[in-house]
Amino acid sequence: MKAKKTFNNIEEQLLSIPTWRLITEVVVILAGLAIVLEPDKSVNPAKVIFDSAESIAIASAVVLYFKEIPERKKQRHYEAWQTIDNAHGIETSYARRKAIEDLYEDNISFYEIDIPKADLQTINLSGADLRNANLHGDDLSGADLSGADLSGADLRKANLRNTWLRGTNLEEANLHRADLSGANLFDIGGTKNQYPNCHVDGIESDYLALIHDTINRQNTNLSGADLSRANLSRANLSGANLSRANLSGTYLNDINLEEAYLRGGNLKEAYLYGASLYGADLSGTDLSGADLSGADLSGANLEEAHIRSANLKEANLEDTNFSGADLSGADLSGAVFGRDRYCNASFCNANLRQAILKSGNLSGADLSGADLSGTILSGVDLSGANLSGAQLSCTDLKEANLGYDGLLNRTNLSGANLDFADLSGTILSGVDLSDTNLSGTNLSGADLSDASLDGADLSGVDLSKIKWNESTQWPAAEEVAKARNISKELKQQLGIE
């Protein structure tokens, strides 16, 4: 490549010299050499030049031929474009492929080239200018498009399976229903030969998880691209810019989107089973109806995201930010949460059965009608949360905070089912527990100051070492009497024998 560049520079310099001057210089130099190299110095110089006339004429012809290279190139390029145009609508054309390769070798731009439904398997167009190209339905499987500029290109229904797209610019490209399965779209160091399967595992990003506006722009740029219903399963898009991209209905199973920038994107009903989204920015994205079962969302930012009716079963949600997110109707059963933030998030009617949410912040969250049966919520901040009508049977709420939030909003548990739940040591001050099913619940050591238990079912409830005050509202005395370990003071207050 370096030798070719040097040759091209020399060629350009020689072509810039006027023809008459170049021929004159060649004639003078050859004539001078003929005289100098003549062994018999007594021979007339004119005779020496005359005897060398044939050689000088041949050299002059070579110079003329060389000077005509640009015109011949223009003619060759014209014929190549003509071949491409003549093959329009033909799926497989060797002549068209050769014409494209010849133009590529001469570094010709393919801006707005129109070659839909063309068979271009394994073609090498790395670094090519393919802006606004019409590649609708093209078969580019196994092709090398690394470093190419495909911004604004039409790649609808294109076959890009196992295509090398490292460092490719796909900004505003239309990849609707394109197949990118097995494609590599990650800008990494190294060569294609180092990664023959076009899929890179174990690549570690060396920049922070909070990418936001400091995203590494050297990685794949797919911002605003239409990838709806495309197949990108197992592709490597870690660190990619997919902001505002349309990925609705797209197959992204087992994809690597670690630390990717997806803010404001459309992933409605996308398939993300087993996907790796560690540290990704998904704030404001639409993930409603998406399949994220078994996905790794640890450290991801899902602030203000729409995740309604999504499948997050057994997903890894350690340190995930769900602040203000809408997860109503989502399936989060068996999901693992960590020190996550769910402030003001909506889990209305969500399925959280047997999920693990230790020490998270759910203050102000809407959990009305949610199924939290068997869920571990120990140490979770639920102050000001709405748990009305929620299913909390056999739930572990040890040392959770269900009291007033900072704005003195009461946690609402009215109508919830808390049978056999563990609420030992839980802060329930000011909580609305009216009409709840607390049968068999462990309330030992709980703080019930200012709480409302009017109409609650307390049969078999453990009330040992609880805290209450005069503002605590109790159900009828005969209902409280069904509880266990009632203190003498409470019995005296409620008139229980």
N, C-alpha and C positions, 0 to 999 in steps of 0.2 A: 504493500500500500504506500509506504514511504518512497520507494523507488519510482512508482507510478506518478506520485505527486511531483517529484523532482523532474521527471521527464515532461510532465505537463507544463511546468514552469519554464523549462527550456524551450519547449514548443511555442508557448505564448510569446516569449521574447523574440524568437526568430520570425514568427509570423507578423510581428509588429514592424519589421524592417521592410521598406518598399521593395518590390520585386526587382526593379532595374538596379537598385543599389546592391542587393544581395547577390545577383548574378554577376555584376561587375566585380564585386569583392572576391567571389569564388574564382572568376577567370584570372584576376590579377594574382591571387594566391597560388593557383595551379601553375600559371605561367612562370612565376618566380621560382617555384619548386622545381619545375622542369629545367630551368636554366642552372640552378644551383646544383642539381643532381646530375647534370650532363657531365660524363667523365672526360670528354674531349673539349677542353676549354677553348680550343681554336675555332670551333664551329660557331657560325654566326647565330646569335641569340634568336633572330627572326626565324631561322630555319628550325631551331629547337622548338619554338612555340608552334610553328606550322606542323611539325611532325607530331606534336601533342594535341593537335586540334580536335582529333576524334575523342580523346579522353576528356578534354575540356567541354566539348559539346554534350557528352553523356552526363557530366557533372551538372551542367546547366539545366539539362532536361530533368534530372533528379530534383534540382532546386525548384523548378517550375511545378513538378508533381507535388512536392512538399507544400508549396505555397497554395496549391489548390485543395489541400486537405479540408479547410473550413467549408468550402462549397460542396465537396463530396459528402462531408458530415451532414450538412443541411439536407442534401438530397437523400441520404440514408435515413435521417430522422423523419423526413417527409414520407418516405416509403414505409417506415415502421408505423407511423401514425395511420397511414392508409390501410395497412394490414390489420391494425387494431380495429379501425372503423368497419372494415369489411367483415370482421368476425363478430360483429355485434349480434347478440341473440343466439350465437352458437356456443354451446356449453363447453366443449373441449376443442381447442384449436392450438396445435403445436406452433403454428406460424405466429399467432398472437402472443403466445408465451415467450417465444424467442425475440419478438419485437420489443416486448416490455423489458426483457432482460438486457437487450442491447441499449435501449434508452436509459435504463438504470445505470449501466456501465459508464455511460457518457454523462452521468449526473444530471439528467433531464428531469424537470419537475413534472409530476403527475397531477398537478392541481386541477380539480374538477374532471378528472378522467371518468369516462362513462363506460364501465364494463360489468354490467349486472349479470349474475348467474354464470360467471366464468369459473372454469376449473383451473385454479392456480395453486394446487397442492404443493407444499414444500418449497415454494418459490422464495428466493432471498431478496427482500426489499428493505433490508435494515437501513434506517436513516433516511428513507425516501420521503419526498414531499407528496403526501396524499390528501392534502386538505380538500374538504368538500367533495371527495371522490364518491362516485356511485358504485358501491361494492355490494349492492343488495343481492342477497342469495349466493354470493361467491363462496367457493370451496377453497378456503385458505388454511386447511388443516395442515399442521406441521410446518407452516411457513415461518420465516424469520422476519418479523416486523419490528424488531427491537429498535428503539430510538426513532421510529418513524413518526411523522406528524399526520395523524388521522383526525385532527380536530374538524368537527362539522361533517365528518364522513357518514355516508349511509351504509350501515352494516347490518341492516335488518335481515334476519333469517340467515345470516352468514355462518358458515361452518369454520369456527376458530378453535377446534379441538386440538389440544397440544401445541397451539401456536405460541411462538416466542414473542412476547409483547413487553419485554423488559424496557422500562423507561419510555414507553410509547405514550404520545399525547393523544388522548381520546376525549378531550374536552368538547362538550356539546355534540358528541357523536351519537348516532342513533343505533343502538344495538338491540332493538326490540326483537325478541324471540331468537336471538343469536345463540349459538352453542359454543361456550367458552370452557367446557369441561376439560380439566387437565391443563389449561393454559397457565402460563406464568406471566403475571403482570406486576411483578415486584422489581423495583430498581435496586439490584444488588451488585456488588463487585464480583468480577470473575467472568468466565466465558461460558458459552453454551455447552462446550464439551465437558465442563466441570459438572453440569447438571443435565445429563442427556434426556432425562424423563420430563424435563420442563416443569418440574415441581420441586420446590425447595422446602425441606422440613428443617425445623430447629433453628431457623434464622432468628437471632435476637436483636431487637431494636435497641439502639443506644441513645434514644431520646425519651423525654418524659411522657407519662401516660396522659397528662393534661395537655393535649396538643392544641386544641382550639385554633387560635389565630397564628400559632407558631408552628403549624404543620410543616414537615419537611417536604417542600414542593418538588424535590427531585424524584419523589416516588410517583407511582402511577397517578395520573390526573384523569378522573372520570366524573368530575363535577358537572352536574346537569345532564349527564348521559342517560339515555333511555335504554335500560337493560331489562325492561319488564319481560317476564316469562323466559328469560335467557337461562342457559344452564352453565353455571359457574362452579359446580360442585368440585371440591378439592382444589380449587384454584388458590394461589397465594396472592392476597391483596393486602398484606400487612402494611400499615402506614399509608394506604392509598387515600386519595381525596375523592370521596363520593358524596360530597355535600350537594343536596338538592337532586340527587340522582333518583331515577325511577326504577326501583327494583321490585315492583309489585308482582307477585306470583313467580318470582325468580327462584331457581333451584340453587341454593347456596349451602347444601349439605356438606359438612366437614370442611368448609372453607376457612382459610386463615385470614381474619380481619382484625388481627391484633393491632391496637392503637390506630385503627383507621378513623377517618374523619367522615362521619355520615350525618352530620347535623342537618336537620330539615329534610331528610330523604324520605322517600315513599317505599316502605317495605311491607306494605299491606299484603297479607296472605302469602308472604315469602316463606320458603322452606329453608330453615336454618338448623336443622337437626345436627347436633354434635359440632356446631360451628364454634370457632375460637374467636371471641370478641373481647379478649382481655384488654382493658384500658381504652376501649373504643369510645368515641364521642357520638352518642346516639340521641343527644338532646333534641327535643322537638320532632323526632321522627315518628312516622306512622307505622306501627308494628301490629296494628289490629288484625287479629286472625292469623298471625304468623306462627309457624311451628319452630319454637326455640327449645324443644325438649332436649335435655342433655347438653345444652350449649354452655360454654364458659363465658359468663358475663362479669367475671370478677374484676372490680376496679373500673367498670364501664360507667359512663355518664348517661343516664336515661331521664334526666330532668325534663319535666313537662312533655314527656313522650306519650303517645297514644298506643296503649298495649291492650286494648279491649279484646276480650275473648281469645287472647293468644295462648299458646301452649308452652308453658315454661316448666313442665314436669321434670323434676330431678335436675334442674339447671343449677349451675354454680353461680350464686349471687353474692359472693363475699365482697364486702366493701363497695357494693354497687350503689349509685345515687339514683333513687327513685323519687326525689323531691318533686311534688306537684304532678307526678305521672298518673295517668288513668289506666288502672289495671282491672277495671270492673269486668267481671265475668271471666277473668283469666284463670287458667289451670296452673297453679303453683304447687301442686301436691308433691311432697317429697323434696322440694327445692331447698337448697342450703343457703341461708342468708348469714351475713356476718355483721360487722359494725356498719351496717348500711344506713342510709338516710332515706326515710319515706315521708318526711314532713309534708302534711297536706296531700298525700297521695290517696287515690281512690282505689279500694279493693272491694268495692260494692259487688256482692254476689260472687266473689272470687272463690276458687277452691284452693285452700291452703292446708288441706289434710296432711298431717304428719310432716309438715315443713319444719325447718329449724331456723328460728329467728332470734337467736340469742343477742341480747344487749343492743338491739337496734333502736332507732328513733322513729316511732310511728305517731308522734304527737300530732293531733289534729287530723289524722288519717280517717278516711271513710271506709269502715269495715262492715257496714250494715249488710246483713244477709249473707255474710261470708261464712264459708265452712272452715272452721279452725280446729276441727276435731283431731285430738291427738297431737296438735302442734306444740312445739316447744317455744314459749314466749318468755322464758325466764329472764328477768332483768331488763325487759323491753320497756321503753317509755311510750305509754299509750295515753298520756294525759291529753284530755280534750278530744279523744278519738270517738268516733261514732260506731258502736258495736251493736246497735239495736237489731234484734232478730238474728244475730250471728249464732252459729253452732260452735260451742266451745267445750263440748263434752270431752272429758279426759285430757283437757289441755293443761300444759304446764305453764302457769303464770307466776311462779315463785319470784318474789321480790320485784315484780313488775310494777311500774308506776301507772296507775289508772286514775290518779287524782286530777285536781285542777291543773290546767296548763298555765303558762305565764299570763294569759289574758283572763284567767279565772273562768274559762269555759269548762263545763262539766263533761266528763266522759260518759257517753250514753250506752248503757248495756240493757236498756229496757227490752223485754221480750226475748232476750238471748237465752240460749240453752247452755248452761255451765255445769251440767251434771257430772260429778266425779272429777271436776277440774281441780288442779292444784293451785290455789291462790294464797298459799302460806307466805306471810311476810309482805303481801302485796299492798301497795298504797291505793286505797279505794276511797279516799276522802273526796266527798262531793259527787261520787259516782252515782248515776241513775241505774239502780238494779231492780227497779219496779217490774213486777210480773215476770221475773227471770226464773229459770229452772236451775236451782242451786243444789238439788238433791245429791247427797254424797260428796259435796265439794269440801275441800280442805281450806278453811279460812283462818287457820291458826296463826296468830301473830299479825293478822291483817289490820290495816288502819281503816275503820269505817266511819270516821268523823264526817259529819254532814252528809253521809250517804243516804240514799233512798232505797229501802228494801220493801217498800209497800207492795203487797201482793206476791212477793217472791216465795218460791217453794224451798223451805229450809230443812226438809226432812233428811236426817242423817248428816247434816253439815257440822264440821268441827269448828266450834267457836272458842277454842281455848286461846287465852292470852290476847284476845282481840282488843283493839282500841275503838272507843266510840264516845260520843258526847250527847248532850241533850238534844242537839239538832238532828241526830241520826233518826231516820224514820223506819220503824219496824213494822212487819206485818202483824196480824192479830196474835195475841199472846199464845193461843193454842197452836199456831203455826210455828212460832219460835220454839215452843216446848218440844217440837219434833227434832230439834237440833241436839248435838252432843256437846259435852264439856261447857255448859253454860255457866258463867260465873255467878256467884251469889249476888253481886251488885246488880247485874242485869236482870236476874230473876226478881229481885226486890223491886227494881224500877218498873218492870212490866207486869208484876203481880203474878208471877208463875210459881205454883206450889212446888 
